[in-house]
Amino acid sequence: VGKESADRAMDAAACIGCGACVASCKNASAMLFVAAKVTHFAELPQGQPERYKRAQAMVAQMDAEGFGGCTNTYECEAACPAGIKITTIAKLNREYLKSSFVHAEEAKASEGEG
């Protein structure tokens, strides 16, 4: 693992799951929390085997629980005692987008087998 990747993983791992980000958001968005968890594992070799499934599952669960979307007011970043940056949400969005393509390719491949 390169230093840059390790640093990003450690920054994301600092999340203590306290919920301050959700409580401070006017839309009750859990995106900073979910982003920290997804980004932490996506940056490490140990997290690679289920990288894309994890992103899909965590975003789906966040939606199922009724949390709102990011409103870009930065309240979550200001409230976070661990100092998780809002740019972590961009990393979540990137992981989720990649996982959507991987999921679509897997679905195509399984249709071809049936």
Sequence and secondary structure as in RCSB ss.txt:
>XXXX:A:sequence
VGKESADRAMDAAACIGCGACVASCKNASAMLFVAAKVTHFAELPQGQPERYKRAQAMVAQMDAEGFGGCTNTYE
CEAACPAGIKITTIAKLNREYLKSSFVHAEEAKASEGEG
>XXXX:A:secstr
  HHHHHHHHHHHT     HHHHH TT B HHHHHHHHHHHHTSGGGSTTHHHHHHHHHHHHHHTT B   S  H
HHHH TT   THHHHHHHHHHHHHHHHHHHHHHHHHHH 
